[in-house]
Amino acid sequence: MSQVSSEGNASKSTRMISKVLTKALKLWLRSQTTKIGHLDLKIEASDRQLLSGSIPQVSIFAQNAVYQGLHLTEANLIAENIRINIGSVLKGQPLKLLEAIPVFGNVVLTEEDLNASLASTLLSNALNDALIKLIPDYSAKSKKIVWQKIILANNYLLLFPADDFQSSYLSEIMLELELLNGHELKIKAKTIAAYANAETDTKYEEYLDLGTDVDIQELNLNPGKLTCQGKININP
C-alpha cells in the first residue's frame, strides 16, 4: 500500500513539475517576442529528466508571432537537448538556458508579414547591408534607404524604396536567392532601375554567410509566401 501511495505521490509531483515547466517555457518564449497570437507547447521527458532539468525535446507551434519586429505567420519547431535551471524555476524564478540548444523546424512568412516587418531594424538593416555588398557604388556612407514594399514571386523578390529615395537611388531592385549550402546564400541583383547613373538591367552577385549556428535545408520563394526549413542554434 505504501509503495502504491509513494508512486502516486511521485506521479503527482512530476505532473506538477511538468505544468510549472510548460508555463515557464511559454513565459520565456513570450519574453523573446513582441507578440504571439497562438502558442502550443509540448514537453517530452521522463520523470527523472524533468527533475534534473534536462529535457530531450520540446515541440513548439506558434502563429502570428513578432520577433524583433519581424512578423511570422507560422513557426513549427522542435528544440532538443535542453538544459535549464530547474531548481530556480521551481522557486518561481525566470527560466534560463544553461547551454546552447539546436532548434529544428519550418517557418512561413507571407508577403504581408515582410511588408509589416519593413520598419524593423532587423529586416531594414539586412536589406541595406545586402545592397552595400551587391552594388559597389553604394557604400556605408550613403543615405540609408527606407523600404516601402516587397513583392514575392517565383524564386525572386522585388524591393521598392520609399518615394523620397527613388529619384536619387533606384526605383526598384529584383533579387534572386540561391541556397548554396546550409549557411551560405548567393544573392543576385538581376535588375536595378534608375540607380544613380547606372543603366537598367545591370547585374550584380554576392555571397552571404549566415554563420555556423545556421543550417538551412530548404528555402522557397513563391508568389506571396516565403518558406524556410532548417536548424538554428539558440545560445543562452
MIVOSE-565231 format. One record per residue: residue number from 1; residue in three letters; x, y, z of N, C-alpha, C in turn. Coordinates in Angstrom, 2 decimals, m for minus. Example, Ala and Ser with C-alpha at 12.3 -4.5 7.8 and 13.67 -1.06 7.14 Angstrom:
i;aa;neast;nnorth;nup;caeast;canorth;caup;ceast;cnorth;cup
1;ALA;13.19;m5.69;7.80;12.30;m4.50;7.80;13.20;m3.30;7.80
2;SER;12.85;m2.25;7.08;13.67;m1.06;7.14;12.90;0.03;7.87
// end
This chain:
i;aa;neast;nnorth;nup;caeast;canorth;caup;ceast;cnorth;cup
1;MET;0.83;m1.21;0.00;0.00;0.00;0.00;0.86;1.26;0.00
2;SER;1.91;1.22;0.84;2.79;2.39;0.92;3.53;2.62;m0.38
3;GLN;3.86;1.51;m1.09;4.56;1.64;m2.37;3.65;2.28;m3.41
4;VAL;2.37;1.86;m3.44;1.41;2.44;m4.37;1.22;3.92;m4.07
5;SER;1.11;4.24;m2.78;0.95;5.63;m2.37;2.16;6.46;m2.77
6;SER;3.34;5.88;m2.60;4.59;6.59;m2.95;4.65;6.86;m4.44
7;GLU;4.27;5.85;m5.25;4.29;6.02;m6.70;3.28;7.08;m7.13
8;GLY;2.11;7.09;m6.47;1.10;8.08;m6.81;1.56;9.48;m6.50
9;ASN;2.23;9.65;m5.36;2.75;10.96;m4.99;3.82;11.43;m5.96
10;ALA;4.67;10.48;m6.39;5.74;10.82;m7.35;5.14;11.26;m8.67
11;SER;4.06;10.54;m9.09;3.41;10.89;m10.35;2.79;12.28;m10.28
12;LYS;2.14;12.59;m9.14;1.56;13.92;m8.96;2.63;15.00;m8.97
13;SER;3.76;14.69;m8.32;4.87;15.64;m8.26;5.41;15.93;m9.65
14;THR;5.55;14.86;m10.47;6.07;15.02;m11.82;5.11;15.84;m12.69
15;ARG;3.80;15.57;m12.54;2.81;16.34;m13.31;2.87;17.82;m12.94
16;MET;3.08;18.07;m11.65;3.18;19.45;m11.20;4.40;20.13;m11.81
17;ILE;5.54;19.41;m11.81;6.76;19.96;m12.39;6.57;20.21;m13.88
18;SER;5.89;19.27;m14.56;5.63;19.43;m16.00;4.78;20.67;m16.26
19;LYS;3.77;20.91;m15.41;2.92;22.09;m15.57;3.71;23.37;m15.33
20;VAL;4.55;23.35;m14.29;5.36;24.53;m13.98;6.33;24.82;m15.11
21;LEU;6.96;23.75;m15.64;7.93;23.92;m16.73;7.25;24.43;m18.00
22;THR;6.08;23.88;m18.31;5.35;24.32;m19.50;5.01;25.81;m19.40
23;LYS;4.54;26.21;m18.23;4.21;27.62;m18.02;5.46;28.49;m18.13
24;ALA;6.57;28.02;m17.52;7.82;28.79;m17.55;8.37;28.91;m18.97
25;LEU;8.28;27.82;m19.74;8.76;27.85;m21.12;7.92;28.79;m21.97
26;LYS;6.60;28.77;m21.76;5.73;29.68;m22.51;6.04;31.14;m22.16
27;LEU;6.26;31.40;m20.87;6.61;32.76;m20.46;7.93;33.18;m21.08
28;TRP;8.90;32.25;m21.12;10.21;32.57;m21.70;10.07;32.87;m23.20
29;LEU;9.29;32.04;m23.90;9.09;32.26;m25.34;8.39;33.60;m25.59
30;ARG;7.40;33.91;m24.78;6.70;35.19;m24.95;7.62;36.37;m24.63
31;SER;8.57;36.16;m23.72;9.51;37.24;m23.39;10.48;37.51;m24.53
32;GLN;10.68;36.51;m25.41;11.58;36.68;m26.55;10.89;37.34;m27.74
33;THR;9.58;37.47;m27.66;8.81;38.02;m28.78;7.98;39.22;m28.32
34;THR;7.61;40.04;m29.30;6.72;41.17;m29.01;5.27;40.70;m28.93
35;LYS;4.97;39.67;m29.73;3.59;39.18;m29.82;3.58;37.74;m30.29
36;ILE;2.68;36.93;m29.73;2.39;35.60;m30.25;0.88;35.42;m30.21
37;GLY;0.28;35.25;m31.39;m1.17;35.11;m31.45;m1.64;33.78;m30.89
38;HIS;m0.91;32.70;m31.22;m1.27;31.35;m30.76;0.00;30.58;m30.46
39;LEU;0.01;29.86;m29.33;1.21;29.11;m28.94;0.82;27.78;m28.32
40;ASP;1.30;26.68;m28.93;1.16;25.34;m28.37;2.56;24.82;m28.04
41;LEU;2.68;24.16;m26.89;3.99;23.68;m26.46;3.83;22.32;m25.79
42;LYS;4.69;21.36;m26.17;4.63;20.02;m25.59;6.02;19.59;m25.16
43;ILE;6.14;19.21;m23.87;7.41;18.74;m23.33;7.44;17.22;m23.38
44;GLU;8.55;16.66;m23.90;8.73;15.21;m23.93;9.96;14.86;m23.10
45;ALA;9.70;14.32;m21.89;10.79;13.98;m20.98;10.29;12.98;m19.95
46;SER;11.20;12.15;m19.44;10.86;11.22;m18.38;10.83;11.95;m17.03
47;ASP;10.31;11.26;m16.01;10.26;11.86;m14.68;11.65;12.28;m14.21
48;ARG;12.60;11.38;m14.37;13.96;11.67;m13.91;14.56;12.86;m14.66
49;GLN;14.32;12.92;m15.96;14.85;14.03;m16.77;14.24;15.36;m16.34
50;LEU;12.93;15.36;m16.08;12.28;16.59;m15.62;12.88;17.08;m14.31
51;LEU;13.09;16.15;m13.38;13.62;16.52;m12.07;15.06;17.01;m12.14
52;SER;15.78;16.60;m13.19;17.18;17.03;m13.33;17.32;18.30;m14.17
53;GLY;16.21;18.74;m14.78;16.27;19.93;m15.62;16.83;19.67;m17.00
54;SER;16.82;18.40;m17.41;17.31;18.02;m18.74;16.12;17.52;m19.56
55;ILE;15.79;18.24;m20.64;14.61;17.92;m21.45;15.06;17.50;m22.86
56;PRO;14.81;16.25;m23.24;15.24;15.78;m24.57;14.60;16.54;m25.72
57;GLN;13.31;16.89;m25.58;12.63;17.52;m26.72;11.43;18.35;m26.28
58;VAL;11.29;19.50;m26.94;10.11;20.35;m26.77;9.58;20.70;m28.16
59;SER;8.29;20.45;m28.39;7.65;20.80;m29.66;6.91;22.12;m29.48
60;ILE;7.09;23.01;m30.45;6.50;24.35;m30.37;5.77;24.66;m31.68
61;PHE;4.55;25.12;m31.55;3.80;25.59;m32.72;3.30;26.99;m32.40
62;ALA;3.72;27.96;m33.20;3.34;29.36;m32.96;2.76;29.96;m34.24
63;GLN;1.77;30.82;m34.07;1.17;31.54;m35.20;1.13;33.03;m34.89
64;ASN;1.28;33.81;m35.97;1.17;35.28;m35.87;2.08;35.85;m34.77
65;ALA;3.36;35.50;m34.88;4.35;35.97;m33.90;5.14;37.14;m34.46
66;VAL;5.67;37.96;m33.56;6.54;39.07;m33.94;7.81;38.98;m33.11
67;TYR;8.95;38.78;m33.80;10.24;38.67;m33.14;11.16;39.79;m33.62
68;GLN;11.54;40.68;m32.71;12.39;41.83;m33.04;11.85;42.59;m34.25
69;GLY;10.52;42.74;m34.30;9.89;43.47;m35.39;9.62;42.65;m36.63
70;LEU;10.11;41.40;m36.66;9.90;40.52;m37.81;8.64;39.69;m37.60
71;HIS;7.68;39.84;m38.52;6.39;39.15;m38.41;6.48;37.75;m39.03
72;LEU;5.93;36.76;m38.33;5.92;35.38;m38.80;4.49;34.85;m38.77
73;THR;4.02;34.34;m39.89;2.68;33.76;m39.92;2.63;32.46;m39.13
74;GLU;3.68;31.64;m39.30;3.65;30.32;m38.66;5.05;29.80;m38.43
75;ALA;5.26;29.17;m37.28;6.53;28.51;m36.97;6.23;27.18;m36.29
76;ASN;6.75;26.11;m36.87;6.58;24.76;m36.32;7.97;24.25;m35.97
77;LEU;8.30;24.20;m34.67;9.68;23.99;m34.24;9.81;22.83;m33.27
78;ILE;11.01;22.23;m33.28;11.37;21.21;m32.29;12.74;21.57;m31.72
79;ALA;12.79;21.77;m30.41;14.05;22.06;m29.72;14.50;20.79;m29.00
80;GLU;15.81;20.51;m29.07;16.33;19.27;m28.49;17.44;19.53;m27.48
81;ASN;17.59;18.55;m26.56;18.69;18.56;m25.58;18.76;19.88;m24.81
82;ILE;17.66;20.19;m24.14;17.54;21.46;m23.42;17.93;21.26;m21.95
83;ARG;18.81;22.10;m21.46;19.18;22.09;m20.04;18.82;23.44;m19.44
84;ILE;18.05;23.40;m18.36;17.56;24.64;m17.75;17.83;24.64;m16.24
85;ASN;17.65;25.79;m15.63;17.84;25.97;m14.18;16.58;25.53;m13.42
86;ILE;16.37;24.22;m13.38;15.12;23.68;m12.84;14.89;24.08;m11.38
87;GLY;15.94;24.10;m10.57;15.79;24.47;m9.17;15.24;25.87;m9.00
88;SER;15.76;26.80;m9.79;15.30;28.19;m9.72;13.87;28.33;m10.24
89;VAL;13.55;27.59;m11.32;12.21;27.65;m11.90;11.16;27.20;m10.89
90;LEU;11.46;26.12;m10.15;10.52;25.61;m9.16;10.33;26.57;m7.99
91;LYS;11.26;27.50;m7.85;11.14;28.53;m6.81;10.46;29.80;m7.33
92;GLY;10.00;29.72;m8.59;9.28;30.85;m9.16;10.15;31.85;m9.88
93;GLN;11.43;31.52;m10.08;12.34;32.43;m10.77;12.28;32.19;m12.28
94;PRO;12.75;33.18;m13.09;12.69;33.04;m14.55;13.52;31.86;m15.06
95;LEU;13.03;31.26;m16.13;13.75;30.16;m16.78;14.96;30.68;m17.53
96;LYS;16.07;29.94;m17.42;17.28;30.29;m18.16;17.85;29.05;m18.83
97;LEU;18.35;29.23;m20.04;19.06;28.15;m20.72;20.47;28.05;m20.16
98;LEU;20.93;26.81;m19.92;22.27;26.61;m19.37;23.30;26.37;m20.47
99;GLU;22.84;26.03;m21.66;23.75;25.84;m22.79;22.98;26.00;m24.10
100;ALA;23.71;26.11;m25.18;23.09;26.29;m26.50;22.23;25.08;m26.85
101;ILE;21.12;25.33;m27.56;20.25;24.23;m27.97;19.98;24.31;m29.47
102;PRO;19.92;23.16;m30.14;19.54;23.15;m31.56;18.03;23.19;m31.71
103;VAL;17.55;24.03;m32.61;16.12;24.14;m32.88;15.88;23.84;m34.36
104;PHE;15.08;22.81;m34.63;14.75;22.41;m35.99;13.31;22.83;m36.31
105;GLY;13.04;23.10;m37.59;11.65;23.39;m37.91;11.40;24.09;m39.22
106;ASN;10.14;24.50;m39.38;9.67;25.20;m40.57;9.11;26.56;m40.17
107;VAL;9.42;27.56;m40.98;8.92;28.91;m40.74;8.26;29.41;m42.02
108;VAL;7.10;30.04;m41.88;6.38;30.59;m43.03;6.20;32.09;m42.85
109;LEU;6.65;32.86;m43.85;6.43;34.31;m43.88;5.65;34.64;m45.14
110;THR;4.57;35.36;m44.99;3.81;35.81;m46.15;4.34;37.16;m46.63
111;GLU;3.88;37.55;m47.81;4.23;38.88;m48.32;3.76;39.96;m47.35
112;GLU;2.61;39.75;m46.75;2.09;40.71;m45.76;3.01;40.79;m44.55
113;ASP;3.54;39.63;m44.12;4.49;39.61;m43.00;5.71;40.48;m43.30
114;LEU;6.29;40.28;m44.47;7.51;41.01;m44.83;7.25;42.50;m44.93
115;ASN;6.13;42.87;m45.51;5.82;44.31;m45.62;5.56;44.93;m44.25
116;ALA;4.94;44.16;m43.35;4.73;44.65;m41.99;6.04;44.74;m41.22
117;SER;7.07;44.00;m41.68;8.36;43.97;m41.00;9.36;44.99;m41.52
118;LEU;9.00;45.72;m42.57;9.94;46.64;m43.21;10.45;47.73;m42.27
119;ALA;9.65;48.10;m41.29;10.08;49.14;m40.34;11.02;48.60;m39.27
120;SER;11.16;47.27;m39.19;12.01;46.69;m38.15;13.49;46.90;m38.48
121;THR;14.27;47.09;m37.44;15.72;47.24;m37.60;16.33;45.99;m38.20
122;LEU;15.83;44.83;m37.78;16.36;43.55;m38.23;16.29;43.41;m39.75
123;LEU;15.11;43.65;m40.33;14.93;43.49;m41.78;15.52;44.65;m42.57
124;SER;15.29;45.88;m42.13;15.79;47.04;m42.88;17.31;47.05;m42.94
125;ASN;17.97;46.70;m41.83;19.44;46.64;m41.83;19.94;45.53;m42.74
126;ALA;19.24;44.38;m42.72;19.64;43.26;m43.58;19.55;43.64;m45.06
127;LEU;18.49;44.34;m45.44;18.31;44.76;m46.83;19.37;45.78;m47.24
128;ASN;19.65;46.75;m46.37;20.66;47.76;m46.70;22.06;47.18;m46.71
129;ASP;22.35;46.24;m45.81;23.66;45.58;m45.81;23.85;44.78;m47.09
130;ALA;22.78;44.12;m47.54;22.85;43.36;m48.79;23.10;44.29;m49.97
131;LEU;22.45;45.45;m49.97;22.63;46.41;m51.06;24.05;46.95;m51.10
132;ILE;24.63;47.19;m49.93;26.02;47.66;m49.86;26.96;46.64;m50.49
133;LYS;26.72;45.35;m50.21;27.58;44.30;m50.75;27.33;44.07;m52.23
134;LEU;26.07;44.18;m52.64;25.72;43.89;m54.03;26.17;44.96;m55.00
135;ILE;26.05;46.22;m54.60;26.32;47.32;m55.52;27.55;48.08;m55.07
136;PRO;28.66;47.97;m55.79;29.91;48.61;m55.39;29.79;50.11;m55.16
137;ASP;28.97;50.79;m55.96;28.84;52.24;m55.84;28.09;52.68;m54.58
138;TYR;27.35;51.74;m54.01;26.57;52.07;m52.82;27.40;51.72;m51.60
139;SER;27.83;52.70;m50.83;28.70;52.47;m49.68;27.97;52.72;m48.38
140;ALA;28.63;52.39;m47.29;28.04;52.57;m45.96;27.79;54.04;m45.66
141;LYS;28.48;54.94;m46.39;28.31;56.37;m46.16;27.07;56.92;m46.87
142;SER;26.52;56.12;m47.76;25.34;56.57;m48.49;24.15;56.66;m47.55
143;LYS;23.18;57.45;m47.93;21.99;57.61;m47.12;21.23;56.28;m47.05
144;LYS;20.87;55.88;m45.84;20.17;54.62;m45.65;18.80;54.66;m46.31
145;ILE;18.52;53.66;m47.13;17.24;53.61;m47.84;16.12;53.12;m46.92
146;VAL;14.99;53.79;m47.01;13.78;53.34;m46.33;12.95;52.57;m47.35
147;TRP;12.65;51.31;m47.03;11.94;50.46;m47.99;10.43;50.59;m47.82
148;GLN;9.74;50.60;m48.96;8.31;50.84;m48.97;7.49;49.57;m49.18
149;LYS;8.03;48.65;m50.00;7.21;47.50;m50.39;8.08;46.34;m50.85
150;ILE;7.61;45.12;m50.57;8.24;43.90;m51.06;7.17;43.07;m51.77
151;ILE;7.53;42.54;m52.94;6.65;41.61;m53.65;7.39;40.29;m53.82
152;LEU;6.76;39.19;m53.42;7.35;37.87;m53.56;6.84;37.20;m54.84
153;ALA;7.77;36.57;m55.58;7.41;35.87;m56.81;8.15;34.54;m56.83
154;ASN;8.08;33.82;m57.94;8.76;32.53;m58.05;10.27;32.72;m58.08
155;ASN;10.94;32.34;m56.98;12.40;32.35;m56.86;13.03;33.74;m56.83
156;TYR;12.24;34.79;m56.70;12.83;36.12;m56.57;11.87;37.04;m55.82
157;LEU;12.40;38.19;m55.41;11.57;39.20;m54.77;11.89;40.56;m55.34
158;LEU;10.92;41.44;m55.32;11.07;42.82;m55.79;11.01;43.75;m54.59
159;LEU;11.99;44.67;m54.53;12.05;45.66;m53.46;11.79;47.04;m54.03
160;PHE;10.96;47.80;m53.34;10.66;49.16;m53.76;10.99;50.12;m52.62
161;PRO;11.91;51.07;m52.85;12.20;52.06;m51.80;11.09;53.09;m51.71
162;ALA;11.07;53.81;m50.59;10.09;54.88;m50.42;10.28;55.95;m51.49
163;ASP;9.25;56.71;m51.79;9.26;57.70;m52.87;10.44;58.68;m52.75
164;ASP;10.80;59.06;m51.54;11.88;60.03;m51.34;13.22;59.53;m51.85
165;PHE;13.38;58.21;m51.98;14.66;57.63;m52.36;14.71;57.19;m53.82
166;GLN;13.57;57.19;m54.50;13.53;56.63;m55.84;14.29;57.45;m56.87
167;SER;14.26;58.74;m56.76;14.92;59.56;m57.77;16.43;59.55;m57.63
168;SER;16.92;59.51;m56.38;18.37;59.59;m56.18;19.05;58.23;m56.11
169;TYR;18.32;57.17;m55.84;18.95;55.87;m55.71;18.45;54.87;m56.75
170;LEU;17.21;54.44;m56.63;16.69;53.44;m57.55;15.17;53.43;m57.46
171;SER;14.55;52.88;m58.47;13.09;52.79;m58.44;12.64;51.39;m58.02
172;GLU;13.48;50.39;m58.27;13.19;49.04;m57.79;14.43;48.17;m57.94
173;ILE;14.45;47.08;m57.19;15.54;46.12;m57.31;14.95;44.71;m57.24
174;MET;15.45;43.85;m58.12;14.95;42.48;m58.20;16.05;41.55;m57.69
175;LEU;15.74;40.78;m56.65;16.73;39.91;m56.03;16.37;38.44;m56.20
176;GLU;17.38;37.65;m56.58;17.23;36.19;m56.61;18.06;35.61;m55.47
177;LEU;17.50;34.63;m54.75;18.21;33.97;m53.67;18.44;32.51;m54.03
178;GLU;19.70;32.06;m53.90;20.02;30.66;m54.17;20.74;30.09;m52.95
179;LEU;20.22;28.99;m52.41;20.83;28.34;m51.26;21.97;27.44;m51.74
180;LEU;23.21;27.80;m51.39;24.37;27.03;m51.81;24.66;25.86;m50.88
181;ASN;24.52;26.11;m49.59;24.66;25.07;m48.57;23.89;25.53;m47.34
182;GLY;24.08;24.84;m46.23;23.28;25.13;m45.05;23.38;26.53;m44.49
183;HIS;24.51;27.19;m44.73;24.68;28.53;m44.13;25.14;29.60;m45.13
184;GLU;25.12;29.28;m46.42;25.59;30.25;m47.41;24.56;30.46;m48.51
185;LEU;24.29;31.74;m48.80;23.36;32.12;m49.85;24.08;32.87;m50.96
186;LYS;23.63;32.66;m52.19;24.08;33.50;m53.30;22.93;34.45;m53.64
187;ILE;23.23;35.74;m53.65;22.22;36.76;m53.94;22.55;37.42;m55.26
188;LYS;21.59;37.45;m56.16;21.77;38.12;m57.45;20.80;39.29;m57.56
189;ALA;21.34;40.45;m57.93;20.50;41.60;m58.24;20.33;41.61;m59.75
190;LYS;19.22;41.06;m60.23;19.03;40.91;m61.67;18.76;42.23;m62.36
191;THR;17.95;43.07;m61.76;17.59;44.32;m62.41;17.60;45.45;m61.40
192;ILE;18.32;46.49;m61.74;18.33;47.70;m60.91;17.94;48.85;m61.81
193;ALA;16.84;49.51;m61.50;16.36;50.59;m62.36;16.64;51.94;m61.74
194;ALA;17.20;52.82;m62.55;17.42;54.22;m62.17;18.26;54.38;m60.92
195;TYR;19.29;53.53;m60.78;20.21;53.70;m59.67;21.31;54.67;m60.09
196;ALA;21.26;55.88;m59.55;22.25;56.91;m59.86;22.44;56.98;m61.37
197;ASN;23.70;56.78;m61.84;24.00;56.86;m63.27;24.08;55.48;m63.92
198;ALA;23.74;54.44;m63.15;23.84;53.10;m63.70;22.72;52.84;m64.69
199;GLU;23.00;51.96;m65.64;21.97;51.59;m66.61;21.03;50.57;m65.98
200;THR;19.85;50.47;m66.54;18.92;49.45;m66.07;19.43;48.08;m66.49
201;ASP;18.92;47.05;m65.82;19.29;45.66;m66.10;20.76;45.37;m65.81
202;THR;21.40;46.16;m64.97;22.75;45.85;m64.53;22.67;44.71;m63.54
203;LYS;23.61;43.75;m63.64;23.55;42.57;m62.78;24.71;42.56;m61.79
204;TYR;24.40;42.21;m60.55;25.40;42.08;m59.50;25.19;40.75;m58.80
205;GLU;26.24;40.29;m58.12;26.16;39.00;m57.44;26.99;39.05;m56.16
206;GLU;26.47;38.44;m55.10;27.19;38.45;m53.83;26.86;37.18;m53.06
207;TYR;27.80;36.78;m52.18;27.61;35.60;m51.35;27.43;36.04;m49.90
208;LEU;26.49;35.42;m49.20;26.19;35.78;m47.82;26.35;34.56;m46.93
209;ASP;27.27;34.66;m45.96;27.50;33.59;m44.99;26.69;33.88;m43.73
210;LEU;25.78;32.98;m43.38;24.89;33.18;m42.24;25.50;32.70;m40.92
211;GLY;26.66;32.06;m40.99;27.33;31.61;m39.77;27.07;30.15;m39.45
212;THR;27.89;29.60;m38.57;27.83;28.17;m38.26;26.64;27.78;m37.38
213;ASP;25.96;28.75;m36.78;24.78;28.44;m35.96;23.54;28.20;m36.81
214;VAL;23.66;28.39;m38.12;22.51;28.25;m39.03;22.75;27.09;m39.99
215;ASP;21.72;26.28;m40.21;21.79;25.19;m41.18;20.44;25.12;m41.91
216;ILE;20.34;25.82;m43.04;19.09;25.86;m43.82;19.05;24.68;m44.79
217;GLN;17.99;23.91;m44.74;17.83;22.77;m45.63;17.03;23.12;m46.88
218;GLU;16.02;23.97;m46.70;15.20;24.41;m47.84;14.84;25.87;m47.68
219;LEU;14.87;26.59;m48.80;14.43;27.99;m48.83;13.64;28.19;m50.11
220;ASN;12.35;28.45;m49.98;11.49;28.56;m51.15;10.81;29.91;m51.22
221;LEU;10.92;30.55;m52.38;10.23;31.81;m52.65;9.13;31.53;m53.66
222;ASN;7.90;31.80;m53.25;6.74;31.62;m54.12;5.90;32.88;m54.08
223;PRO;5.01;33.07;m55.06;4.16;34.27;m55.03;3.43;34.40;m53.70
224;GLY;3.71;35.48;m53.00;3.02;35.76;m51.75;3.52;35.06;m50.51
225;LYS;4.54;34.15;m50.65;4.94;33.38;m49.47;6.40;32.95;m49.55
226;LEU;7.08;33.01;m48.39;8.44;32.50;m48.25;8.43;31.42;m47.18
227;THR;9.00;30.24;m47.49;9.08;29.17;m46.51;10.53;28.76;m46.32
228;CYS;10.86;28.44;m45.08;12.24;28.07;m44.75;12.22;26.87;m43.81
229;GLN;13.07;25.88;m44.11;13.19;24.70;m43.26;14.66;24.51;m42.91
230;GLY;14.94;24.26;m41.63;16.33;24.06;m41.25;16.53;24.03;m39.76
231;LYS;17.76;24.39;m39.35;18.13;24.35;m37.93;18.89;25.62;m37.56
232;ILE;18.68;26.07;m36.33;19.45;27.19;m35.81;19.78;26.89;m34.35
233;ASN;21.00;27.24;m33.94;21.39;27.07;m32.55;21.01;28.31;m31.75
234;ILE;20.28;28.10;m30.66;19.90;29.20;m29.78;20.88;29.22;m28.61
235;ASN;21.60;30.33;m28.46;22.59;30.44;m27.39;21.98;31.08;m26.14
236;PRO;22.46;30.69;m24.95;21.92;31.26;m23.70;22.05;32.78;m23.67
// end
